[in-house]
Amino acid sequence: MDDQLWFNRVALLIAVAVVVVGGTVLVVGEHTASASGSAPSSGAPATVDYLYLTIAFNPVNGMDEYFPANFTVPSNTLVVITITNYDNGTNLIAPQYSQVAGTVGGSATIWKDGSSTPQTYSSVAVTDVAHTFTINQGGLHLNVPVPPAGPTGLPTTVRFSAEFTTPGSFTWMCMAPCDPNSMATPGYMMGTLTVD
Ligand SMILES: [Cu+2]
């Protein structure tokens, strides 16, 4: 491990520590805000909830991990999900997982490698994926490919909106072959989305 890599690893551990410490703040907000302050012209005011996830490495064992991996969102509410990815590795995926599916508009927004310029995407190259956020269960079909962080570790952030109409527990998984242990261990590259 050269100096640059070592620096990146230390920076990453700090980032993870911040996320873990701040987790209670970042985990699904209980707040339900009126969208942009103005009520729609008809029907009830739209409500929006926010979920923030981070992909990084477990500070103890180094395994690829989503922080948090288990979370709850409200039903029948627009949920804006933001995933910040610090993993700059790529993992070749099957073509169907390179497509964004099940999100509002069938697309997601990406800020690549720490960029401040957002771009909209509906698919990526199968070679440009670090992890995915995928649910194929109980009538839910959600798939968002998450491209890698930049070569020096600047994170790549993706954001998408989804609405969950059926209360229950759903297993999400990463479908990129990132780390066999992580992929087989609940709490790392799989977890539970609870809709209440
Ligand atoms: Cu993964």
Boltz pocket constraint, residues with backbone or C-beta under 6 A from the ligand:
constraints:
  - pocket:
      binder: B
      contacts: [[A, 64], [A, 130], [A, 131], [A, 132], [A, 174], [A, 175], [A, 176], [A, 177], [A, 178], [A, 179], [A, 189]]
      max_distance: 6.0
